[in-house]
Amino acid sequence: MPRSNQSDKLVFSAKPLFREGREHRTEAVTNLRNYFFEKFKRHITLLLEQTKSRKVPSQKGFLNSRQLHKYQYSDNIFQKTIKKESSDTTIVFLIDGSGSMDGWIDTPTNQDVTMVEMCGAVASAFAKANQTVLKGQIPVEVFIKSAPPCYGQSLTGTKNGSLVTLSRVFSSSKRNADFDSLCKLTTNSPIMINGRAEGSYTSEYAVLPALQKWIMQNVKTKKCIVFNLTDGEAYCSLGIDDYQFRSTDTKAMRIKYLRGIPNLTLMLGGREDARMKDIYGENMINANTDFAGALFRTFAGFLS
């Protein structure tokens, strides 16, 4: 993996992550987002229907025969059921921002859309359904994972070598959260060299140490669900020795960092074979199907 020359000017920037211009492309992705939104808004209430209930003593309600012996000195001889909605969950989207995600994919709207654009449409539709139907009750965070093809001390201040990046591209906690912007995601990394955007190799779960740290510092809900969107194989280098991070490493990172954290993967590109399930786990959904119902049933199952 190439490093930069000392004369190269490398900077981190959010600008390359979003496409500018080419409005016909934005229109196609927005149409796909609106299609998913109509699907999602019919299912998203499932996430608030998972309730926990407990019975507590009360001065009114149903008579509790087991408490009748206390009637002379206590009015709490009734009981009532308290239900609490389990909406105390953050959903974190992890979108593969590698170059292979720039390939075309068939969509229900029959318009030309790339795989990363479809991922943006799915995340945007979920964020819109959450805001429209649930009034933003579920915290939603969207990240794009990249493995830049260049690195250098001028960028990071260290000689640690090649790296991966995790870029937060949407947060429902922000006052002016713009889910429309997710319809403009690209496969560029958040690095510019001499004013030019750089692409990305496939980092996959090499970003999980950074994500775990971010979750520990920022997620305030009791639960967190990680929703991974990808077309599969990891391919990037790490560190000064250019360690070759591959899919076996993705599996190892999943086992180490997502143990105890509900997670599922939306697999693009039609790959839903035994190998992919071994890497990403059994909770895998094929993006080539009508996956909305399966997606929300899986989410609801995590919350129950």
C-alpha positions, 0 to 999 in steps of 0.5 A: 500500500503506498505511502505519501511523498514528503512533499504531498499534502495529506488532510482529513476531510469529510468532503470526499465522503459525499457526492457533489452535483450529478443530480440525476444520481441523487434523484435515483438514490432518493427514489430508492430511499423513499421506496425503503421508507414506505417499507420501513415505516410499516415495520418500525413500530415493532421496535417499540412493541417489545415491552417488559412488564412487572406487577406492583402493589397498588391502592387500586387495580385488581384485587390481590388475594394474597394481600387480603390479610393486610387490609386492616393496616394497608391499602395496598391490597390491589396490584397493577401491571407496569409496562415499559417500552424497551426503546432504550437502544441505539442502532449503529450502521456500519457501511462499507465504503470500499471501491468494490461498493461502487459496483451497480446493483439491481434495485426494486425501483429499477434505477441505476444505483451503486451498492454504497448508494443503496446502503445510503438509501437504506440508512436514510430510510431508517433514519427518516422512518425513525424521525417520522413515525417514532419521533426520533425515539431510537438513537441512530448513528451511521458510520462509513468504514474505509481503508485509505490507499495512502498514509504518512506522518504529515497526516497522523503525526506518527510513523504507525504506517497504513491505517483504517478510518471510521467516519461518522456521517449521520447522527440523529442526536444532532439538531440539524440531522440531515438524513437526505445527505446519506443519499450522496455517499461515495466510496472515497476515503476521508483523506485528500492528497494534494486536493484530490480525493482518495479511494478506499480498500476494504477495512471491514471489521478492522475498525471495530476497536475504534467503534468499541471505544466510541460506543463506550464513550458516547452511547448512553442507552442500555442496548446497542445494535450494530448493523453492518452493510457490505459486499463481503471480503476484507482487503487492506493493510495495517501498520508499519509492517503492512499486515494483510488484514483479510476475512479471517481477521474480520471473523476474529474481530467479530468474535472479540469485539461484538461478543455480547453486542447484537449484530447483523449484516446486510449482504450486498452482491448476492453473497449469502453462502456458508463462507460469508455466514462463517465470517459475519455470523448467522444473522445475515440478510440478503440485500437481493431479497425483500429484506424489510420484514426480516430486518425488523424481525431480527431487530425486534428479536434482539430487543425482546 
